[in-house]
Amino acid sequence: MMPSMTAELEECRRLLAARNPADALARVDGLLTAGPGPLAAREVRLECLMALGRFEMAHELAAGILATDPGNAVAERHRLVLEHALRKPDLGAPAPGLRPFHSEVPREVLLRIQQAVHHYTYRRLQMVKDPFSLALYPMLLGALRPRTIIEIGSKAGGSALWFGDLLASLHIDGHVHSIDVIPVTDVQQANVTFHQGNGRRLEQSLSAQFLATCARPLLVVEDADHTRETSLAVLEFFHPHLRAGEYIVIEDGILSDLYPQIFPDCSSGPHVALRDFLSRRGSDYVIDPAYCDFFGYNATWASNGFLRKIA
Ligand SMILES: C[S@@+](CC[C@H](N)C(=O)[O-])C[C@H]1O[C@@H](n2cnc3c(N)ncnc32)[C@H](O)[C@@H]1O
């Protein structure tokens, strides 16, 4: 190696040690303009990419270094860490029928999150959503691109506004209809309408003509009183209207795991309703692991509750 390169790499290492990986990368890249360059420079580049959080590029570079120098200790150390960290969890294919209702999130973690859930706000309005849902719904909306969202249970209107904002930010020309026995009257947004209605008697709020003509795809979010009666009524009401590929999300089955003394053997209202509904109509739906299990098995308040209609 040229003495000037040795000095330059020393400077890169000094920058790295001083926690300045961006400048270290710029300098080392100056040495690697033509071809792969000497091993020492590539190792420094690898350290820079790791420190910057550019893990996919680091993984590729580690593999490249190991291809030329199979025993390279620096590359092997990072490759091992990255191989594990970057592996996409295997969620398995959605299977028709029932599956265990428990969540693998430890109960003490669920209980601590639940305390915060009731104090979460969006645009200064209460929004009763767990952090898993906050991450999962944007993915679902991005994939499904629903043009109509029907929410049962508005409370302060925070979640309806959030869904409306998500539609807008995803450039989806869609509309949110949010229904509650006590309707929201003090929140206005162009792509959100609040309605008075009861999840147990939705035919009084949503006419067959409205459902036949509303823009598709449709996403239904059931987040009302979490009784078996309401969850089941909502599932049964929407069953004939949902089309293949559309989703109905039944929230808060997690109450089974939060309060097993009240809901032993996964007997929260949403869980009992899901079990009942799927035992009769299971061949028409799958519980979608892409959402239920994204962060871990049933790591969501809507445990076993992301249903995709398949028929
Ligand atoms: C859990 S909160 C909804 C939270 C809201 N979706 C959010 O994420 O911020 C439940 C709401 O459902 C409403 N509700 C309870 N039973 C209902 C029913 N049978 N039909 C419609 N709404 C109901 C309550 O008035 C309450 O506002």
The ligand as a Gaussian input file, in Angstrom:
#p B3LYP/6-31G(d) Opt

LIG

0 1
 C      -62.347000       1.496000      21.865000
 S      -63.317000       2.904000      21.573000
 C      -62.921000       3.291000      19.907000
 C      -61.558000       3.819000      19.758000
 C      -61.211000       4.415000      18.435000
 N      -61.501000       3.543000      17.319000
 C      -59.732000       4.755000      18.443000
 O      -58.935000       3.954000      17.936000
 O      -59.413000       5.807000      18.996000
 C      -64.893000       2.236000      21.496000
 C      -65.993000       3.146000      20.980000
 O      -67.035000       2.288000      20.537000
 C      -68.274000       2.877000      20.831000
 N      -69.245000       1.769000      20.909000
 C      -69.458000       0.910000      21.939000
 N      -70.383000       0.023000      21.588000
 C      -70.785000       0.317000      20.326000
 C      -71.706000      -0.249000      19.438000
 N      -72.449000      -1.307000      19.762000
 N      -71.830000       0.300000      18.223000
 C      -71.087000       1.382000      17.858000
 N      -70.201000       1.963000      18.678000
 C      -70.052000       1.438000      19.893000
 C      -68.056000       3.623000      22.126000
 O      -68.986000       4.668000      22.234000
 C      -66.604000       4.074000      21.992000
 O      -66.562000       5.398000      21.501000

